[in-house]
Amino acid sequence: MLAALNIRWKKLRHDLAGDELHDELIAFINDRLRLKEPISSLRSLSDAQLGRSLDALRDLEAQPALPNSQGVNGQSAEIIHLASAAQVHTINTLLDYLRWSDPARENFIEQRFKRKSPSMLSPKQAHALIMILLNVATARWVKETRGASRVSRLLIREEIPHLKAMLGIDRKEASE
């Protein structure tokens, strides 16, 4: 296996020769195997470690890199999904119903979610904002229609479907 390692490394790093070639191979293996104590000779590797080193060289052959170039971190970029168009539409419909001014809307969203626009919220944040706005809008609607001064959570929960149907944001209607 030592011969196979040396042959593959020579093919990959034809720009190096002699001790420099050997030292770079040792550094490569130390980097890939992440041993507690770095090796100074290939002869100190076990058969399993030699096998993993050979596998690492095969991977490198499959995806060659430029000599002396730094590899990119193997982590992928973070993906952040934004609120769906339906969520943004629902939020804007509720805000329109509440008749809040643009600065009041921005301030309300920014205080809670550190965003200025509903379209920049994550789906989870958009859902939370919809629930907040549904509670506020339903409480206002019940007060206006029934003349109540205080509205219980139970009553709000019962009246939310009626308000959603009135505003046209009912999920059942949207799917048809």
C-alpha positions in Angstrom: 0.0 0.0 0.0 2.9 2.3 0.6 3.9 2.0 -3.0 0.4 2.8 -4.2 0.3 5.9 -2.0 3.6 7.2 -3.3 2.6 6.5 -7.0 -0.8 8.2 -6.7 0.8 11.2 -4.8 3.4 11.6 -7.6 0.7 11.6 -10.2 -1.3 14.2 -8.3 1.7 16.4 -7.3 4.0 16.2 -10.3 5.1 19.7 -9.5 7.1 18.5 -6.5 10.1 16.2 -6.1 12.2 14.5 -3.5 11.8 15.4 0.1 9.3 18.1 -0.7 7.1 15.5 -2.3 7.4 13.2 0.7 6.8 16.1 3.2 3.7 17.2 1.4 2.3 13.6 1.4 2.9 13.4 5.1 1.1 16.7 5.7 -1.8 15.6 3.5 -2.2 12.4 5.4 -2.0 14.2 8.8 -4.6 16.6 7.6 -7.0 13.9 6.3 -6.7 11.4 9.1 -6.7 14.0 11.9 -4.6 11.9 14.2 -4.0 12.7 17.8 -0.2 12.8 17.2 1.0 13.7 13.6 3.0 11.1 11.8 6.5 11.7 10.6 6.8 8.5 8.5 4.4 6.5 6.4 5.7 3.3 8.0 4.0 4.3 11.3 0.5 4.0 9.8 -1.6 1.0 10.4 -3.2 -0.9 7.5 -6.6 0.8 8.2 -5.0 4.2 8.2 -3.1 3.4 5.0 -6.4 2.4 3.4 -8.1 5.6 4.5 -5.2 7.6 3.1 -5.4 5.8 -0.2 -9.2 6.5 -0.3 -8.5 10.1 0.3 -6.0 10.2 -2.6 -8.6 8.5 -4.8 -11.1 11.2 -3.9 -8.6 13.8 -4.6 -7.9 12.3 -8.0 -11.6 12.3 -8.8 -11.8 16.0 -7.9 -8.3 17.5 -8.6 -7.4 20.9 -7.3 -4.7 23.4 -8.3 -1.4 23.0 -6.6 -1.0 25.0 -3.4 -4.6 26.1 -3.4 -6.7 26.1 -0.3 -9.8 23.9 -0.3 -13.2 25.2 0.3 -14.8 24.3 3.6 -17.0 21.3 3.1 -20.0 23.0 4.6 -22.8 24.2 2.4 -24.1 27.7 2.5 -27.0 28.4 4.8 -30.4 28.4 3.0 -33.0 30.8 4.4 -36.5 30.3 3.1 -38.8 33.3 3.0 -42.5 33.6 3.6 -44.7 32.3 0.8 -46.7 34.6 -1.4 -49.9 33.3 0.3 -48.5 34.2 3.8 -47.5 37.7 2.6 -51.0 38.2 1.1 -52.7 37.1 4.3 -50.5 39.4 6.4 -51.2 42.3 4.1 -54.9 41.6 4.0 -55.0 41.5 7.8 -53.0 44.8 8.1 -55.3 46.4 5.5 -58.3 45.3 7.6 -56.8 46.8 10.7 -56.2 50.1 8.8 -52.7 50.5 10.1 -50.4 53.1 8.4 -47.3 51.9 6.7 -45.0 53.2 9.4 -47.1 51.5 12.1 -47.0 48.2 10.1 -43.2 48.4 9.7 -42.8 49.3 13.4 -45.0 46.4 14.5 -43.2 43.8 12.4 -39.7 45.2 13.2 -40.3 45.2 17.0 -41.3 41.5 16.9 -39.2 40.0 14.1 -36.4 42.5 13.3 -37.7 42.9 9.7 -39.4 45.8 8.0 -41.5 43.8 5.5 -43.6 40.7 5.7 -41.9 39.3 2.6 -38.6 39.1 4.5 -40.0 36.9 7.3 -39.2 33.2 7.5 -42.3 30.9 7.0 -42.3 30.3 10.8 -42.2 34.0 11.6 -44.9 34.7 9.0 -47.1 32.1 10.6 -46.6 33.6 14.0 -47.4 37.1 12.7 -50.5 35.8 11.0 -51.7 34.3 14.3 -51.0 37.6 16.2 -52.8 39.7 13.6 -55.7 37.2 13.4 -56.2 37.6 17.2 -56.0 41.4 17.0 -58.3 41.7 14.0 -60.8 39.2 15.4 -60.9 41.0 18.7 -61.5 44.3 16.9 -64.2 42.7 14.7 -66.0 41.2 17.7 -65.9 44.5 19.5 -67.3 46.4 16.5 -70.0 43.9 15.6 -71.2 42.9 19.1 -70.3 46.1 21.0 -68.3 44.1 23.5 -65.8 46.0 25.6 -63.7 42.9 26.4 -63.3 39.8 24.3 -62.2 36.4 25.7 -59.6 34.1 24.0 -62.3 31.5 23.6 -64.6 33.9 21.7 -61.7 35.0 19.5 -60.9 31.3 18.7 -64.6 30.7 17.8 -64.8 33.9 15.6 -61.5 33.5 13.7 -63.0 31.3 11.0 -65.8 33.8 10.4 -63.3 36.7 10.0 -61.1 34.6 7.7 -64.1 33.8 5.5 -65.2 37.5 5.5 -61.7 38.6 4.4 -61.3 35.9 1.9 -58.2 34.4 3.5 -59.8 31.0 4.4 -57.4 28.2 3.5 -60.3 26.0 2.3 -61.4 28.6 -0.2 -57.8 29.2 -1.4 -57.3 25.5 -2.2 -60.4 25.2 -4.4 
